[in-house]
Amino acid sequence: MLGKVFCFSCAWGMLFFGVLSFLMCFRKGLNHIKKLHQVPCARCEYFTNDYRLKCTVQPIIACSEDAISCRDFAPRTSTCNACQSSPKKRISLRFISKKLRG
């Protein structure tokens, strides 16, 4: 009888600690994800979105937790200043083919 009570309480204890361990792991992962969402690299002007060179100014810390307090962060503008100052020039294919022929 005493053995059955001991096994019963051990089974429930292991189940309780298993669920508790799962919840603690879930909370830790959620906090880590929240911290990674604070990384400002995707909103930076210097971010290239290329896996070979993620950032032109700080390539070592780009897209990591160290980039949360990046001193070189510059908010991305919708268009660059050089594009706004000069009108876009379109080169027609006819012009290129004439240049190549003669």
TIFIKOL-403121 format. One line per 3 residues: their letters; for each residue x, y, z of C-alpha. Coordinates in steps of 0.1 Angstrom, whole numbers, plus 5000, padded with zeros to 4 digits. Each point is the difference from the previous one (the first is absolute). Layout:
% TIFIKOL-403121
a) X:Y:Z | ...
***
This chain:
% TIFIKOL-403121
mlg) 5000:5000:5000 | 5028:5024:5009 | 5018:4992:4968
kvf) 4969:5009:4979 | 4996:5033:5017 | 5037:5007:4995
cfs) 4999:4992:4963 | 4968:5020:4996 | 5015:5031:5016
caw) 5032:4996:4980 | 4981:4997:4967 | 4980:5032:5008
gml) 5031:5018:5012 | 5019:4992:4967 | 4969:5011:4980
ffg) 4998:5033:5020 | 5038:5007:4996 | 4998:4991:4963
vls) 4972:5025:4994 | 5018:5026:5021 | 5033:4995:4981
flm) 4981:5004:4967 | 4984:5032:5011 | 5033:5014:5012
cfr) 5016:4991:4967 | 4971:5016:4981 | 5003:5032:5020
kgl) 5038:5002:4995 | 4996:4995:4962 | 4973:5027:4999
nhi) 5022:5025:5018 | 5029:4991:4976 | 4977:5007:4970
kkl) 4989:5033:5015 | 5036:5010:5004 | 5008:4990:4964
hqv) 4971:5022:4987 | 5018:5030:5015 | 5029:4996:4975
pca) 4996:5031:4977 | 5021:4987:4970 | 4971:4995:4976
rce) 4990:5036:5005 | 5035:5014:4995 | 5012:5019:4970
yft) 5032:4980:4999 | 4984:4966:5000 | 5005:4982:4966
ndy) 4977:4970:5005 | 5027:4978:4985 | 5013:4970:5020
rlk) 5036:5006:4989 | 5002:5036:5013 | 4970:5009:5022
ctv) 5012:5034:5010 | 5025:5023:4983 | 5010:5018:5033
qpi) 4999:4973:5027 | 5001:4966:4982 | 5012:4981:5030
iac) 4971:5009:5024 | 4973:5002:4973 | 4968:4981:5008
sed) 5012:4990:5035 | 4991:5010:5035 | 5031:5023:5000
ais) 4983:5021:4973 | 4972:5011:5024 | 5021:5029:5011
crd) 5017:5007:4967 | 5014:5036:5000 | 5000:5001:4962
fap) 4963:4994:4996 | 4984:5023:4974 | 4963:4996:4993
rts) 4992:4989:4965 | 4985:5026:4978 | 4975:4992:4973
tcn) 5023:5012:4972 | 5035:5012:5001 | 5010:5036:4996
acq) 5019:4995:4968 | 4970:4985:4983 | 4978:5030:5010
ssp) 5025:5026:4987 | 5005:4987:4965 | 4972:4989:4976
kkr) 5001:4964:4989 | 5014:4995:4966 | 4988:4971:4979
isl) 5022:4987:4973 | 4981:4984:4971 | 5010:4967:4985
rfi) 5002:5016:4966 | 5026:5025:5012 | 5021:4972:5014
skk) 4997:4979:4968 | 5010:5030:4978 | 5031:5006:5022
lrg) 5010:4964:4998 | 4997:4998:4962 | 5018:5032:4991
***
